[in-house]
Amino acid sequence: MHIDVFQTLADPTRRRIVEALLSGEQAVNDIVDAVDIDQSGVSRHLGILSKAGFVQMRPDGPRRLYSLRPEPFRALEAWVAAYRRLWEGRLDKFAEVLERKQKAKAKETE
């Protein structure tokens, strides 16, 4: 996974745009209303999201409709899943050690 994915989503405005698009395809003006920044700012952030592959644009007459693309989110999920397995494995081992120590302590106090 390329670090630019994380840099792209690090911006709070871009995350708000992504959240606004979770409900489906939207026109730029609807996104402007949802994220409460001016149209030029939304357009700039949509351009960055588009270049990074997070959104796609579909012309509809004079309007431009934006929607999320699933591929980068799948890649993010796969990346996170690898670390989740690592941490879950470590937490499972920690839980086993903790349980053994608690049992040993309980035997000492009997």
C-alpha positions in Angstrom: 0.0 0.0 0.0 1.3 3.4 -0.9 1.7 6.0 1.8 -0.2 8.5 -0.3 -3.4 6.7 0.7 -2.9 7.6 4.3 -1.8 11.2 3.4 -5.0 11.5 1.3 -7.2 10.4 4.2 -5.2 12.3 6.8 -7.0 15.5 5.9 -10.2 16.0 8.0 -12.1 17.7 5.2 -11.4 14.8 2.8 -12.6 12.4 5.5 -15.8 14.4 5.8 -16.3 14.2 2.1 -15.8 10.5 2.1 -18.3 10.2 5.0 -20.7 12.3 3.0 -20.4 10.0 0.0 -21.1 6.9 2.1 -24.8 7.4 1.4 -24.2 7.2 -2.3 -23.5 9.4 -5.4 -23.9 13.1 -4.8 -23.5 16.3 -6.7 -20.8 18.8 -5.8 -23.4 21.2 -4.3 -24.7 18.5 -2.0 -21.2 17.7 -0.8 -20.6 21.4 -0.2 -23.7 21.5 2.0 -22.7 18.3 3.8 -19.1 19.4 4.7 -19.8 23.1 5.1 -16.9 24.5 3.1 -17.0 26.5 -0.1 -17.4 24.9 -3.6 -13.8 25.6 -4.6 -12.5 23.9 -1.5 -14.7 20.8 -2.1 -13.7 20.7 -5.7 -10.0 20.8 -4.8 -10.4 18.0 -2.2 -12.5 15.9 -4.7 -9.6 16.3 -7.2 -7.2 14.9 -4.6 -9.5 12.1 -3.7 -10.1 11.3 -7.4 -6.3 11.3 -8.1 -5.8 8.9 -5.2 -8.6 6.6 -6.6 -11.1 7.1 -3.8 -13.8 8.8 -5.8 -15.1 8.8 -9.3 -17.0 11.4 -11.2 -19.9 10.9 -13.6 -21.2 13.8 -15.7 -24.9 14.2 -15.7 -25.7 17.1 -17.9 -24.3 20.2 -16.3 -23.8 18.4 -13.0 -20.9 16.3 -11.9 -21.8 13.4 -9.6 -19.3 11.9 -7.3 -19.2 8.5 -5.7 -16.8 6.3 -3.8 -14.7 3.6 -5.5 -14.4 0.5 -3.4 -10.9 -0.6 -4.5 -8.8 1.7 -2.2 -11.0 0.9 0.8 -10.5 -2.9 0.1 -6.8 -2.3 0.0 -6.9 -0.4 3.3 -8.9 -3.2 4.8 -6.4 -5.8 3.7 -3.6 -3.7 5.1 -5.3 -3.2 8.4 -6.3 -6.9 8.6 -2.7 -8.0 8.4 -1.9 -5.8 11.5 -5.2 -6.9 13.2 -4.1 -10.5 13.0 -0.7 -9.6 14.4 -2.2 -7.7 17.3 -4.9 -10.2 18.0 -2.3 -12.9 18.2 -0.3 -10.9 20.6 -3.3 -10.1 22.7 -4.3 -13.8 22.8 -0.8 -14.7 24.0 -1.0 -11.9 26.6 -4.4 -13.1 27.8 -3.0 -16.7 28.1 -0.1 -15.5 30.2 -2.3 -13.3 32.4 -4.7 -16.2 33.0 -1.8 -18.5 34.0 -0.5 -15.8 36.4 -4.0 -15.3 37.9 -4.4 -19.0 38.4 -1.0 -19.3 40.0 -1.7 -16.4 42.3 -5.1 -17.9 43.2 -3.3 -21.2 44.2 -0.9 -19.3 46.3 -3.7 -17.6 48.3 -5.6 -20.9 49.0 
